[in-house]
């Protein structure tokens, strides 16, 4: 395994009071020697999770105090810091400024960080990729001397968990994200695409904001849930294994971890990881997940010829909760497969076209689009 000799740090951080974040972040980075690559004058890009414009207390975005403290520590080492992301939807300076303001990032700007407004893009070649040999990338990341991925730990409708590997999907310009969902419609290919992005961009450090995570209908309409930790490593795959452990997910149930494990990039067992800290202190045993993937495969008990039909019956799919829907039409507009139409100001999903990417669930501003499982699936999961 490539992560055999790498370290994974976890540090207690009870809340987002700046003093607590400072103490936790400094201890975390010092004991993992995570910033040994930083040199004076270096331009460091922090790729945050800014999936939508939302207040920090909703636990949708990386908390601004985490980014502010990281900025200050990097500046102490002489680095110049730029923070950014490409949220879903239009990728314009105006949209970015709105996201930065609503997500509290003026705090990081006041500390000296530049908030990226460069919306240019570049084609990147990645011949070593498994499923994606080239892709369109936001230019601001490519212009940096080093990239740090700073994510928020959340549940996710399509990937089960959104953490370090998944966060790098933000290198794809917002308006192009539906295209990539359409190109890679199933969990396995989409996960391989995300791993390809990470192996190409190669962030020098990954930091996880797990002080307050998100459970339930994540990644944008779930419920904040305290975990109380910050995590860091130079290896995203093992760090995601550790994140999954904290929220009670088996690594094999997270497609990005499963994809990395198949390539020999990580292990499924945290016992194989060199962890600095005490992860079991932060495990949330009743963390609410979006769905369980691996447990519904039944490949060992169902005849091979019947597996496609069984999987089709048991697959989760998006379903609108009409009493919560305001008829904005964003689900229709974001759907890469054009599987949603509006009737009487309510979305109707054509299941024959739906590719189960859950973009509609991820970007519904009211959380009215849910991850729905059949009755038999819910019974089997409970059992």
Secondary structure, 3 states (H helix, E strand, C coil): CCCCCCEEEEEECCCCCHHHHHHHHHHHHHHHCCCCCCCCCCEEEEEECCCCCCCHHHCCCCCHHHHHHHHHHHHHCCCEEEEECCCCCCCCHHHHHHHHHHCCCHHHHHCCCEECCCCCEEEEECCCCCCCCEEEEEHHHHCCCEEEEEEEEEEECCCEEECHHHHHHHHCCHHHHHHHHHHCCCHHHHHHHHHHHHHHHCCCEEEEEEEEEEECCCCCCCEEEEEEEEEEECCHHHHHHHHHHHCCCCHHHCHHHHHHHHCCCCCCCHHHCEEECCHHHHCCCCCCCCCCCHHHCCCCCCCHHHHHHHHHHHCCEEEECCCCCCCCCHHHHHCCCCCEEEECCEEEECCCCCCCCCHHHHHCCCCCEEEECCHHHHHHHHC
